[in-house]
Amino acid sequence: MNLNRLTKLRKDKNWSLQYTADQLGIAKSTYAGYESGYRRPSLEAITLMADLFDTTTDYILGRVDDPNVQLNGEGSSNESIELTGEPEWELVVDGTPLSHEEVQQFIAFIRAKRELEGSRL
């Protein structure tokens, strides 16, 4: 779990420890323990915090860096990414980032493949 994220999420909303704890229905000392690392929240508490902070459990647990992205079982995003624009994420194949030219070649390949498949129908 990424403890700094809990503090950041709370401070981004300008909430006090007491207010946050009250919203979660727990003692202030319990929530402060989560932020400091002195206590480990239960799965239920992590879920409640994700709902309260309007983020994902994956973000709180440190599995993703974007507070709005969730992972499926394979570790990939459930969102779609439009490759024809400027993707905000780095695309990687076999551990090597794709260059802009490689992304454009990939797009051209997919378009040509779809066109060929469409003409066979």
C-alpha positions as CSV (number, residue, x, y, z in Angstrom):
1,M,0.0,0.0,0.0
2,N,1.2,3.5,-0.8
3,L,0.9,5.4,2.4
4,N,1.7,8.8,0.8
5,R,-1.3,8.4,-1.5
6,L,-3.7,8.4,1.4
7,T,-2.3,11.6,2.8
8,K,-2.3,13.2,-0.7
9,L,-5.8,12.1,-1.4
10,R,-7.0,13.6,1.9
11,K,-5.0,16.8,1.6
12,D,-6.2,17.3,-2.0
13,K,-9.7,17.5,-0.7
14,N,-8.6,19.7,2.2
15,W,-10.0,17.3,4.7
16,S,-8.7,16.9,8.3
17,L,-7.8,13.5,9.8
18,Q,-10.9,13.8,12.0
19,Y,-13.3,14.6,9.1
20,T,-11.9,11.7,7.0
21,A,-12.2,9.3,9.9
22,D,-15.7,10.4,10.5
23,Q,-16.7,9.8,6.9
24,L,-15.2,6.3,7.1
25,G,-16.9,5.6,10.5
26,I,-13.6,4.9,12.2
27,A,-11.6,6.5,15.0
28,K,-9.2,9.3,14.1
29,S,-6.3,7.4,15.5
30,T,-7.2,4.4,13.3
31,Y,-7.1,6.5,10.2
32,A,-4.0,8.3,11.2
33,G,-2.4,4.8,11.7
34,Y,-3.3,4.0,8.1
35,E,-1.6,7.1,6.8
36,S,1.5,6.6,9.0
37,G,1.8,2.9,8.3
38,Y,1.3,2.0,11.9
39,R,-1.9,0.2,11.1
40,R,-2.9,-1.9,8.0
41,P,-6.4,-1.3,6.8
42,S,-8.7,-4.3,6.0
43,L,-9.9,-4.9,2.5
44,E,-13.2,-3.4,3.5
45,A,-11.5,-0.3,4.8
46,I,-9.5,0.1,1.6
47,T,-12.7,-0.2,-0.5
48,L,-14.4,2.4,1.7
49,M,-11.4,4.8,1.3
50,A,-11.4,4.3,-2.5
51,D,-15.1,5.2,-2.6
52,L,-14.7,8.1,-0.3
53,F,-11.7,9.6,-2.2
54,D,-13.4,8.7,-5.6
55,T,-10.5,6.6,-6.7
56,T,-9.7,3.0,-7.1
57,T,-8.4,0.4,-4.7
58,D,-5.6,-0.3,-7.2
59,Y,-4.4,3.4,-6.9
60,I,-4.5,3.2,-3.1
61,L,-2.6,-0.1,-3.1
62,G,0.0,1.3,-5.5
63,R,-0.8,-1.0,-8.4
64,V,-1.5,2.0,-10.8
65,D,-0.2,5.5,-10.9
66,D,-3.3,7.1,-12.3
67,P,-6.1,7.4,-9.6
68,N,-8.7,6.8,-12.3
69,V,-7.4,3.6,-13.9
70,Q,-8.4,0.1,-12.8
71,L,-6.6,-3.1,-13.8
72,N,-8.3,-6.3,-15.0
73,G,-6.9,-9.7,-14.0
74,E,-4.2,-9.5,-16.6
75,G,-2.7,-6.2,-15.4
76,S,-3.9,-4.1,-18.3
77,S,-6.2,-1.1,-18.3
78,N,-9.9,-1.5,-18.8
79,E,-10.0,1.9,-20.7
80,S,-9.5,2.3,-24.4
81,I,-6.6,4.4,-25.7
82,E,-6.9,6.2,-29.0
83,L,-3.6,5.6,-30.7
84,T,-4.2,8.1,-33.6
85,G,-3.9,11.0,-31.2
86,E,-1.1,11.7,-28.8
87,P,-1.4,8.8,-26.3
88,E,-0.6,10.0,-22.7
89,W,0.9,6.6,-21.9
90,E,4.1,5.1,-23.2
91,L,3.5,2.0,-25.4
92,V,6.0,-0.8,-24.8
93,V,6.7,-4.0,-26.7
94,D,9.1,-6.6,-25.2
95,G,10.3,-4.0,-22.7
96,T,11.2,-1.4,-25.4
97,P,9.1,1.8,-25.8
98,L,7.6,2.3,-29.3
99,S,8.7,5.3,-31.2
100,H,6.2,7.6,-32.7
101,E,7.0,6.2,-36.2
102,E,6.4,2.6,-34.9
103,V,3.0,3.6,-33.5
104,Q,2.1,5.1,-36.9
105,Q,3.3,1.9,-38.6
106,F,1.2,-0.2,-36.3
107,I,-1.9,2.0,-37.0
108,A,-1.3,1.7,-40.7
109,F,-1.0,-2.1,-40.4
110,I,-4.2,-2.4,-38.5
111,R,-6.1,-0.2,-41.0
112,A,-4.8,-2.3,-43.9
113,K,-5.6,-5.5,-42.2
114,R,-9.2,-4.4,-41.5
115,E,-9.6,-3.2,-45.0
116,L,-8.4,-6.6,-46.4
117,E,-10.7,-8.5,-44.0
118,G,-13.6,-6.2,-45.0
119,S,-13.1,-6.9,-48.7
120,R,-13.2,-10.7,-48.1
121,L,-16.7,-10.6,-46.6
